[in-house]
Amino acid sequence: MVISIKNHLKDGVDLDCFNILNLIYRIIGPLGIRFDQQMYLYPNSERLARVTVSFKKEDYDALNSKMKEVCA
């Protein structure tokens, strides 16, 4: 599974992008679920285009199981 968050600001990171990433990390971090994060920049610049958070199938399944336990 891949979650891709686009940055809409020309300078810096827009607040919505930051809040979504923060929420993802606050939920996933304490559960011990493994994930990969990748930042993409616009060509020939240091401007952030988007950030992706990806999970392997096993980790995504584990996340779903733990979320069911927490929400039950």
N, C-alpha and C positions, 0 to 999 in steps of 0.2 A: 504494500500500500504506500502511496506517495501523497503527501500533503504539500502543495505548492502555494506559497504566499507571495504575491506580487507587491513590490514597493512602488508607491505612486509618487513619491516626492523626488524632486531633482537633486536636492541636497539632503543628506541624512536619511533616516528611516521614518516612514509615516507612523503615527501613533497606533492606527488599527493593525498594521503589520506587526509592530512590536507587541501589542497586547495579545494577539493571537498566538504568537510564538511563546510568550511568557505563560499563557494559559496551558499550552501543550506541554511545556517543560515542567510546570508545577503539577500537572496530573501524572505525567509519565515518570518523572524522576523518582518520586517516593515508591512507585510500584516496582522499580528495578527492571523495567522493560528496556531492551536494547533498541536503539535506533541510530540512524545516520543522518547527519545534517550537512547540507551543501549550500554555499552561497554562490550566486551567479552575479557577475558584474557585467555592465554594458561593455561592448568592445572598445578597446583603447581608452578606458577611463577607470576611475576608482568608484564609480557610482553603482550602488547596489540595485540590481534589477529584480531579483527574487531570492527567496530562501525555500529550500525543499527539506522536508523531514520525511524519511522513508523507513519502513519496517519490513523485515523479512516476514514471510507468511507465518512462521512459527511464533515470532514475537508479536505479530498482530493478533493471532489467535490467543496468545497468553494475555494480551492487553484486554481483549474482549472478555475472557474468563474472569480476570481480576475486577473489571468494571462491573460485571454481573454480581460478583460477591459483595462489592462495596455498596452497590445500589439496592441490594436485596434486604 
